[in-house]
Amino acid sequence: MEYRSLSELRPLRLDTVAAIGGLLIALALLPLRLFASQIYLNTVPPILGTACVLYLVSLYQRDQSRAVPTLPSAVSMALPSIVLSGLAGLIALTVAQGTRTPLFFGLAGMVGTLVIGQIVFADDRDLHVGLLLVQIVCFAFVFRFTALYATPGYIGIDIWTHAELTRAILAEQSVSGIADDKHYASPFYHLLVAASSLLYDVSIRTAVVLSVGLVMPLSVLLVYATTNLLVSPRWATLATACYALASHVAMWGMHLIPTSLGLVFFLGMLYALIRVMRIEYTFRDFSLLLLLSVAVILTHQVSTFIMLVLLLAAFIAQLLFEIGPLGLSRLDTSVFRAKKPVNLVGLVIFNFGLTIFVWSLTPYRQQSFLATVLSFFNQTLEESAGFLNIASDSSSDAAEGGAEATPTLLEQAVPYVDALGFLFLLGATFVGCLYVVHRRRAEQSVFTLLLATAFMLVFVLGLPMFGIRNFIPTRWFAFLFAPMAILGAIGLRTLSRGLNPSLVLSVLLVFVLVYPGAMILAAESNVDNPVFDDRHERLAYDESELAAAESIAELTGSPDGGEIRPDQQLHTDHPYQTLLSRTGAYPSTTTATVPDDGVADHEYAVARSTQSTGGTYFTDADGNGRLEPVSQDRLCTPDQATVYTNGDVTMCTASAVSG
């Protein structure tokens, strides 16, 4: 007997085969930890294996005799008030303490747990989606804006460059003010901030907050709108909460740069794309999709590339359903609405063509942006690409650390704390992927999410294992979290309906208790004042440090980089050196070299008190970067002359120069 497609072979289920295959892949990946010490090599295989086992168990357990326990109505009615009171407490803590402290983050984790707990455990009659969305948006605003309130300058590194670019546009009253910069062909962010500054008659910092800063917390609602096209409001709300709490999403709500605005447009485009696949769309719907894709291209290059990956995933999903090699054309309309695949060929060609055209006109390092990027990528393939090349960095660091001192339990745990929230969401995403590959539930929209997640994971986790980091993988996480949150919500919904109540309660309770706190304790959520301040650098500055940068600019006359001789280069810690160079205070500033148990030997140096108390980067005699406290007298030695000091920041030079 012949079968024209796999769908005619009834005993074979794609989701079951995928789950068994995923389990085998997880087992095959386990030995890699013997060859390289890398956190995702140690954690992703167990997460994948656990997700596959839980899904297989849910297929055959299906105990519907008892319902999953829900919260009493009185508790469900009281929790919103408790959450809002907790948010008020977060604001009061920030005002009273002047910064976001570990106490703040602990309370924020508890509030996040209460929000997700309501979504997961509230009874259907007590579930008020609108009220939950208000809590989620309020949490997003409070968590981000308390950081912005407590920081006198900007949070992050790149934002200082973009502030200067915006200032150049305002000075020239034209985008020609940044004609030599790579953002010349993608100036939407800078034009928006400049326009806001003129419209509201405020500083550039305030304009950034009033434009991009206000939009970022509200953008999480686009995740709800997208997910609600696929599942019920309860699980769409869960996806929204998971996304709003995500560490990298929170970071781009505080470090407000073109990536942030590109993320907003990306979320809008994702919604528009899933919408045209789920409804009988009109010309207006497709026009919105086209408009948002153009907005991404005119905002940010990395966001553009990620958008192209999403479109490629959607196009491949279209081919799968049009050609039907796996028999995916038969849908269960009780799960997902049957609909003919949307033809995206024109959209894909247009966006790829426009991107190539714009990047060819974008100046970058004496060439076009496209030529420079291709050159860097080719150089990486020739010089540093190789399987498990990431092991060279981690292994050497571990060896050096082992030679000096055995890492404490906390030092070993911090990387896992940073990744824990991502790993929990990844596990739920794996379950959601297994659910949607069942041929009765397969559809272009969910396959687009599945393929987009898979492709992004390749760029985030896969290519760096081969030494290819040209695509700036850390910028991808916030975009990746969007399809992950949607598929993760579908995955948790699948387990809640398939596993027996006691196992469901255990799985959901662990997720509710761990995920919010893990995301909030991750380094990206607290870049303004790290929870583990001896393991992560602080990407924000005090008033005295900002004042010192202005004074150094006045003292030195802010010379142009070409006017500074190599022996006049200024040395300090990272990230403070980025503030001095990016603001133009002293363009030729770099990271100081401080030998182990020794002192620096630089003609010009800047020391600050933060270097001796918090985590700051220096290089050692071999040129390797390390994060450690360095006392001021190791950078500005007693035999050097002090030319500026305000108590917290000191600039020193060689005595011969000062004399």
Sequence and secondary structure as in RCSB ss.txt:
>XXXX:A:sequence
MEYRSLSELRPLRLDTVAAIGGLLIALALLPLRLFASQIYLNTVPPILGTACVLYLVSLYQRDQSRAVPTLPSAV
SMALPSIVLSGLAGLIALTVAQGTRTPLFFGLAGMVGTLVIGQIVFADDRDLHVGLLLVQIVCFAFVFRFTALYA
TPGYIGIDIWTHAELTRAILAEQSVSGIADDKHYASPFYHLLVAASSLLYDVSIRTAVVLSVGLVMPLSVLLVYA
TTNLLVSPRWATLATACYALASHVAMWGMHLIPTSLGLVFFLGMLYALIRVMRIEYTFRDFSLLLLLSVAVILTH
QVSTFIMLVLLLAAFIAQLLFEIGPLGLSRLDTSVFRAKKPVNLVGLVIFNFGLTIFVWSLTPYRQQSFLATVLS
FFNQTLEESAGFLNIASDSSSDAAEGGAEATPTLLEQAVPYVDALGFLFLLGATFVGCLYVVHRRRAEQSVFTLL
LATAFMLVFVLGLPMFGIRNFIPTRWFAFLFAPMAILGAIGLRTLSRGLNPSLVLSVLLVFVLVYPGAMILAAES
NVDNPVFDDRHERLAYDESELAAAESIAELTGSPDGGEIRPDQQLHTDHPYQTLLSRTGAYPSTTTATVPDDGVA
DHEYAVARSTQSTGGTYFTDADGNGRLEPVSQDRLCTPDQATVYTNGDVTMCTASAVSG
>XXXX:A:secstr
   SSGGGSTT  HHHHHHHHHHHHHHHHGGGGGT   HHHHHHHHHHHHHHHHHHHHHH    SS      HHH
HHHHHHHHHHHHHHHHHHHHHHSS  HHHHHHHHHHHHHHHHHHHHS GGG  HHHHHHHHHHHHHHHHHHHHHH
 SS SSSHHHHHHHHHHHHHHHTSGGGGTTSGGGGS HHHHHHHHHHHHHT  HHHHHIIIIIHHHHHTHHHHHH
HHTTTS HHHHHHHHHHHHH HHHHHHTTS SHHHHHHHHHHHHHHHHHHHHHS   HHHHHHHHHHHHHHHTT 
HHHHHHHHHHHHHHHHHHHHHHH TT TT   TTTS        HHHHHHHHHHHHHHHHHSEETTEEHHHHHHH
HHHHHHHHT  TTTHHHHHHHHHHHHHHH    HHHHHHHHHHHHHHHHHHHHHHHHHHHHTSTTT  HHHHHHH
HHHHHHHIIIIIGGGGT  TT GGGTHHHHHHHHHHHHHHHHHHHHHHS HHHHHHHHHHHHHHHHHHHHHSGGG
GTTS SSTTTSB     HHHHHHHHHHHHHHT   GGGS GGG EEE BTHHHHHHHTTSSSSEEE B  TTS  
  SEEEEETHHHHSB EEE TTS EEE    HHHHS TTEEEEEE SSEEEEEEHHHH 
